[in-house]
Amino acid sequence: MAVAKQKSETRTKKSAPKDVTFKCRLCEKQKPISEMKIIKRFRPVIVICQDCEKGIQ
């Protein structure tokens, strides 16, 4: 029973998840996932940042 308690304690002590990022295909900068835009009018679809999307329109 002590082993099960130790395992549950180590699971709760995990570090906070790191920020998820992606690499923009146009400017090639690492950006947070919240700034990701998917452009579907091109084939194959491209994933770019908000800043580059403004330039495409």
Biopython code that builds the backbone (N, CA, C, O; Angstrom):
import numpy as np
from Bio.PDB.StructureBuilder import StructureBuilder

atoms = [
    (1, "MET", "N", (0.820, -1.180, 0.000)),
    (1, "MET", "CA", (0.000, 0.000, 0.000)),
    (1, "MET", "C", (0.875, 1.259, 0.000)),
    (1, "MET", "O", (0.497, 2.271, -0.591)),
    (2, "ALA", "N", (2.015, 1.207, 0.644)),
    (2, "ALA", "CA", (2.899, 2.359, 0.687)),
    (2, "ALA", "C", (3.446, 2.681, -0.698)),
    (2, "ALA", "O", (3.650, 3.850, -1.028)),
    (3, "VAL", "N", (3.684, 1.650, -1.515)),
    (3, "VAL", "CA", (4.202, 1.869, -2.858)),
    (3, "VAL", "C", (3.165, 2.601, -3.713)),
    (3, "VAL", "O", (3.516, 3.518, -4.457)),
    (4, "ALA", "N", (1.903, 2.208, -3.615)),
    (4, "ALA", "CA", (0.846, 2.869, -4.381)),
    (4, "ALA", "C", (0.712, 4.327, -3.970)),
    (4, "ALA", "O", (0.461, 5.184, -4.817)),
    (5, "LYS", "N", (0.873, 4.617, -2.703)),
    (5, "LYS", "CA", (0.775, 5.994, -2.227)),
    (5, "LYS", "C", (1.932, 6.838, -2.770)),
    (5, "LYS", "O", (1.735, 7.998, -3.131)),
    (6, "GLN", "N", (3.136, 6.262, -2.829)),
    (6, "GLN", "CA", (4.290, 6.983, -3.350)),
    (6, "GLN", "C", (4.106, 7.299, -4.835)),
    (6, "GLN", "O", (4.455, 8.388, -5.289)),
    (7, "LYS", "N", (3.560, 6.349, -5.587)),
    (7, "LYS", "CA", (3.356, 6.577, -7.014)),
    (7, "LYS", "C", (2.363, 7.705, -7.246)),
    (7, "LYS", "O", (2.568, 8.540, -8.127)),
    (8, "SER", "N", (1.293, 7.738, -6.466)),
    (8, "SER", "CA", (0.299, 8.789, -6.657)),
    (8, "SER", "C", (0.869, 10.152, -6.269)),
    (8, "SER", "O", (0.497, 11.163, -6.865)),
    (9, "GLU", "N", (1.755, 10.197, -5.293)),
    (9, "GLU", "CA", (2.366, 11.463, -4.899)),
    (9, "GLU", "C", (3.305, 11.982, -5.979)),
    (9, "GLU", "O", (3.366, 13.189, -6.213)),
    (10, "THR", "N", (4.037, 11.092, -6.639)),
    (10, "THR", "CA", (4.953, 11.549, -7.679)),
    (10, "THR", "C", (4.190, 12.022, -8.902)),
    (10, "THR", "O", (4.672, 12.904, -9.613)),
    (11, "ARG", "N", (3.027, 11.474, -9.170)),
    (11, "ARG", "CA", (2.234, 11.932, -10.309)),
    (11, "ARG", "C", (1.719, 13.346, -10.088)),
    (11, "ARG", "O", (1.635, 14.127, -11.035)),
    (12, "THR", "N", (1.382, 13.679, -8.876)),
    (12, "THR", "CA", (0.863, 15.015, -8.601)),
    (12, "THR", "C", (1.971, 16.057, -8.561)),
    (12, "THR", "O", (1.683, 17.249, -8.674)),
    (13, "LYS", "N", (3.218, 15.654, -8.405)),
    (13, "LYS", "CA", (4.336, 16.587, -8.313)),
    (13, "LYS", "C", (4.968, 16.891, -9.664)),
    (13, "LYS", "O", (6.032, 17.509, -9.709)),
    (14, "LYS", "N", (4.353, 16.479, -10.762)),
    (14, "LYS", "CA", (4.915, 16.728, -12.082)),
    (14, "LYS", "C", (4.990, 18.228, -12.344)),
    (14, "LYS", "O", (4.186, 19.009, -11.836)),
    (15, "SER", "N", (5.965, 18.601, -13.141)),
    (15, "SER", "CA", (6.120, 20.017, -13.469)),
    (15, "SER", "C", (4.998, 20.461, -14.412)),
    (15, "SER", "O", (4.360, 19.639, -15.070)),
    (16, "ALA", "N", (4.779, 21.738, -14.461)),
    (16, "ALA", "CA", (3.732, 22.285, -15.320)),
    (16, "ALA", "C", (4.100, 22.046, -16.781)),
    (16, "ALA", "O", (5.281, 22.089, -17.126)),
    (17, "PRO", "N", (3.126, 21.798, -17.638)),
    (17, "PRO", "CA", (3.442, 21.559, -19.051)),
    (17, "PRO", "C", (4.041, 22.801, -19.696)),
    (17, "PRO", "O", (3.666, 23.929, -19.375)),
    (18, "LYS", "N", (4.966, 22.577, -20.599)),
    (18, "LYS", "CA", (5.611, 23.698, -21.289)),
    (18, "LYS", "C", (4.658, 24.258, -22.338)),
    (18, "LYS", "O", (3.725, 23.584, -22.775)),
    (19, "ASP", "N", (4.907, 25.490, -22.728)),
    (19, "ASP", "CA", (4.076, 26.113, -23.756)),
    (19, "ASP", "C", (4.243, 25.358, -25.065)),
    (19, "ASP", "O", (5.354, 24.996, -25.451)),
    (20, "VAL", "N", (3.136, 25.127, -25.734)),
    (20, "VAL", "CA", (3.157, 24.434, -27.017)),
    (20, "VAL", "C", (3.406, 25.470, -28.104)),
    (20, "VAL", "O", (2.723, 26.493, -28.169)),
    (21, "THR", "N", (4.379, 25.201, -28.948)),
    (21, "THR", "CA", (4.709, 26.132, -30.016)),
    (21, "THR", "C", (4.669, 25.419, -31.366)),
    (21, "THR", "O", (4.653, 24.190, -31.432)),
    (22, "PHE", "N", (4.653, 26.196, -32.425)),
    (22, "PHE", "CA", (4.754, 25.667, -33.770)),
    (22, "PHE", "C", (5.693, 26.565, -34.557)),
    (22, "PHE", "O", (5.996, 27.678, -34.129)),
    (23, "LYS", "N", (6.147, 26.093, -35.688)),
    (23, "LYS", "CA", (7.041, 26.873, -36.530)),
    (23, "LYS", "C", (6.270, 27.334, -37.763)),
    (23, "LYS", "O", (5.743, 26.519, -38.520)),
    (24, "CYS", "N", (6.212, 28.632, -37.952)),
    (24, "CYS", "CA", (5.512, 29.207, -39.104)),
    (24, "CYS", "C", (6.257, 28.836, -40.380)),
    (24, "CYS", "O", (7.486, 28.886, -40.423)),
    (25, "ARG", "N", (5.513, 28.465, -41.416)),
    (25, "ARG", "CA", (6.141, 28.050, -42.672)),
    (25, "ARG", "C", (6.652, 29.232, -43.487)),
    (25, "ARG", "O", (7.483, 29.045, -44.376)),
    (26, "LEU", "N", (6.182, 30.431, -43.210)),
    (26, "LEU", "CA", (6.643, 31.593, -43.985)),
    (26, "LEU", "C", (7.808, 32.308, -43.313)),
    (26, "LEU", "O", (8.859, 32.490, -43.928)),
    (27, "CYS", "N", (7.635, 32.713, -42.064)),
    (27, "CYS", "CA", (8.700, 33.458, -41.377)),
    (27, "CYS", "C", (9.646, 32.542, -40.599)),
    (27, "CYS", "O", (10.699, 32.986, -40.140)),
    (28, "GLU", "N", (9.281, 31.278, -40.449)),
    (28, "GLU", "CA", (10.081, 30.246, -39.779)),
    (28, "GLU", "C", (10.433, 30.591, -38.339)),
    (28, "GLU", "O", (11.488, 30.186, -37.851)),
    (29, "LYS", "N", (9.571, 31.332, -37.651)),
    (29, "LYS", "CA", (9.766, 31.656, -36.235)),
    (29, "LYS", "C", (8.918, 30.725, -35.390)),
    (29, "LYS", "O", (7.865, 30.262, -35.827)),
    (30, "GLN", "N", (9.380, 30.453, -34.179)),
    (30, "GLN", "CA", (8.614, 29.658, -33.225)),
    (30, "GLN", "C", (7.574, 30.571, -32.582)),
    (30, "GLN", "O", (7.919, 31.603, -32.006)),
    (31, "LYS", "N", (6.318, 30.192, -32.681)),
    (31, "LYS", "CA", (5.214, 31.005, -32.156)),
    (31, "LYS", "C", (4.344, 30.141, -31.251)),
    (31, "LYS", "O", (4.322, 28.921, -31.411)),
    (32, "PRO", "N", (3.624, 30.744, -30.304)),
    (32, "PRO", "CA", (2.687, 29.964, -29.486)),
    (32, "PRO", "C", (1.543, 29.439, -30.337)),
    (32, "PRO", "O", (1.156, 30.052, -31.332)),
    (33, "ILE", "N", (1.017, 28.312, -29.936)),
    (33, "ILE", "CA", (-0.038, 27.652, -30.705)),
    (33, "ILE", "C", (-1.285, 28.525, -30.823)),
    (33, "ILE", "O", (-2.071, 28.353, -31.756)),
    (34, "SER", "N", (-1.476, 29.453, -29.897)),
    (34, "SER", "CA", (-2.649, 30.336, -29.940)),
    (34, "SER", "C", (-2.597, 31.295, -31.130)),
    (34, "SER", "O", (-3.630, 31.841, -31.518)),
    (35, "GLU", "N", (-1.411, 31.512, -31.719)),
    (35, "GLU", "CA", (-1.265, 32.393, -32.876)),
    (35, "GLU", "C", (-1.308, 31.627, -34.194)),
    (35, "GLU", "O", (-1.072, 32.218, -35.248)),
    (36, "MET", "N", (-1.596, 30.351, -34.164)),
    (36, "MET", "CA", (-1.577, 29.514, -35.360)),
    (36, "MET", "C", (-2.824, 29.734, -36.205)),
    (36, "MET", "O", (-3.934, 29.792, -35.677)),
    (37, "LYS", "N", (-2.643, 29.853, -37.489)),
    (37, "LYS", "CA", (-3.739, 29.959, -38.452)),
    (37, "LYS", "C", (-3.535, 28.888, -39.509)),
    (37, "LYS", "O", (-2.412, 28.657, -39.957)),
    (38, "ILE", "N", (-4.622, 28.232, -39.908)),
    (38, "ILE", "CA", (-4.577, 27.218, -40.948)),
    (38, "ILE", "C", (-5.235, 27.799, -42.187)),
    (38, "ILE", "O", (-6.411, 28.159, -42.158)),
    (39, "ILE", "N", (-4.492, 27.891, -43.262)),
    (39, "ILE", "CA", (-4.998, 28.441, -44.517)),
    (39, "ILE", "C", (-5.415, 27.271, -45.394)),
    (39, "ILE", "O", (-4.580, 26.480, -45.832)),
    (40, "LYS", "N", (-6.712, 27.170, -45.644)),
    (40, "LYS", "CA", (-7.258, 26.025, -46.371)),
    (40, "LYS", "C", (-7.429, 26.277, -47.858)),
    (40, "LYS", "O", (-7.756, 25.348, -48.596)),
    (41, "ARG", "N", (-7.219, 27.497, -48.320)),
    (41, "ARG", "CA", (-7.437, 27.769, -49.742)),
    (41, "ARG", "C", (-6.267, 27.293, -50.602)),
    (41, "ARG", "O", (-6.364, 27.304, -51.829)),
    (42, "PHE", "N", (-5.173, 26.878, -49.984)),
    (42, "PHE", "CA", (-4.035, 26.313, -50.699)),
    (42, "PHE", "C", (-4.020, 24.802, -50.515)),
    (42, "PHE", "O", (-4.497, 24.286, -49.505)),
    (43, "ARG", "N", (-3.470, 24.103, -51.495)),
    (43, "ARG", "CA", (-3.301, 22.646, -51.387)),
    (43, "ARG", "C", (-1.835, 22.338, -51.524)),
    (43, "ARG", "O", (-1.257, 22.709, -52.546)),
    (44, "PRO", "N", (-1.188, 21.696, -50.590)),
    (44, "PRO", "CA", (-1.714, 21.302, -49.285)),
    (44, "PRO", "C", (-1.921, 22.528, -48.395)),
    (44, "PRO", "O", (-1.329, 23.583, -48.619)),
    (45, "VAL", "N", (-2.767, 22.367, -47.389)),
    (45, "VAL", "CA", (-3.041, 23.479, -46.483)),
    (45, "VAL", "C", (-1.746, 23.885, -45.795)),
    (45, "VAL", "O", (-0.857, 23.058, -45.596)),
    (46, "ILE", "N", (-1.640, 25.159, -45.434)),
    (46, "ILE", "CA", (-0.433, 25.628, -44.756)),
    (46, "ILE", "C", (-0.795, 26.156, -43.381)),
    (46, "ILE", "O", (-1.896, 26.661, -43.159)),
    (47, "VAL", "N", (0.141, 26.030, -42.473)),
    (47, "VAL", "CA", (-0.013, 26.516, -41.110)),
    (47, "VAL", "C", (0.951, 27.674, -40.932)),
    (47, "VAL", "O", (2.168, 27.509, -41.009)),
    (48, "ILE", "N", (0.382, 28.849, -40.692)),
    (48, "ILE", "CA", (1.196, 30.048, -40.545)),
    (48, "ILE", "C", (0.746, 30.829, -39.316)),
    (48, "ILE", "O", (-0.277, 30.512, -38.710)),
    (49, "CYS", "N", (1.519, 31.854, -38.950)),
    (49, "CYS", "CA", (1.169, 32.668, -37.784)),
    (49, "CYS", "C", (0.197, 33.781, -38.202)),
    (49, "CYS", "O", (-0.023, 34.013, -39.391)),
    (50, "GLN", "N", (-0.367, 34.448, -37.227)),
    (50, "GLN", "CA", (-1.331, 35.519, -37.479)),
    (50, "GLN", "C", (-0.704, 36.663, -38.267)),
    (50, "GLN", "O", (-1.351, 37.252, -39.134)),
    (51, "ASP", "N", (0.556, 36.979, -37.966)),
    (51, "ASP", "CA", (1.233, 38.087, -38.641)),
    (51, "ASP", "C", (1.385, 37.809, -40.133)),
    (51, "ASP", "O", (1.150, 38.696, -40.953)),
    (52, "CYS", "N", (1.772, 36.598, -40.490)),
    (52, "CYS", "CA", (1.957, 36.247, -41.899)),
    (52, "CYS", "C", (0.608, 36.120, -42.612)),
    (52, "CYS", "O", (0.519, 36.370, -43.814)),
    (53, "GLU", "N", (-0.421, 35.742, -41.893)),
    (53, "GLU", "CA", (-1.743, 35.624, -42.507)),
    (53, "GLU", "C", (-2.220, 36.985, -43.004)),
    (53, "GLU", "O", (-2.843, 37.078, -44.062)),
    (54, "LYS", "N", (-1.934, 38.027, -42.252)),
    (54, "LYS", "CA", (-2.336, 39.379, -42.664)),
    (54, "LYS", "C", (-1.659, 39.766, -43.972)),
    (54, "LYS", "O", (-2.251, 40.467, -44.792)),
    (55, "GLY", "N", (-0.427, 39.319, -44.172)),
    (55, "GLY", "CA", (0.302, 39.621, -45.396)),
    (55, "GLY", "C", (-0.235, 38.865, -46.599)),
    (55, "GLY", "O", (-0.130, 39.356, -47.723)),
    (56, "ILE", "N", (-0.794, 37.712, -46.400)),
    (56, "ILE", "CA", (-1.319, 36.897, -47.494)),
    (56, "ILE", "C", (-2.639, 37.464, -48.003)),
    (56, "ILE", "O", (-2.915, 37.402, -49.201)),
    (57, "GLN", "N", (-3.448, 38.010, -47.120)),
    (57, "GLN", "CA", (-4.748, 38.526, -47.529)),
    (57, "GLN", "C", (-4.572, 39.745, -48.319)),
    (57, "GLN", "O", (-5.554, 40.341, -48.763)),
]
sb = StructureBuilder()
sb.init_structure("model")
sb.init_model(0)
sb.init_chain("A")
sb.init_seg("    ")
for serial, (resi, resn, name, xyz) in enumerate(atoms, 1):
    if name == "N":
        sb.init_residue(resn, " ", resi, " ")
    sb.init_atom(name, np.array(xyz, "f"), 0.0, 1.0, " ", f" {name:<3s}", serial, name[0])
structure = sb.get_structure()
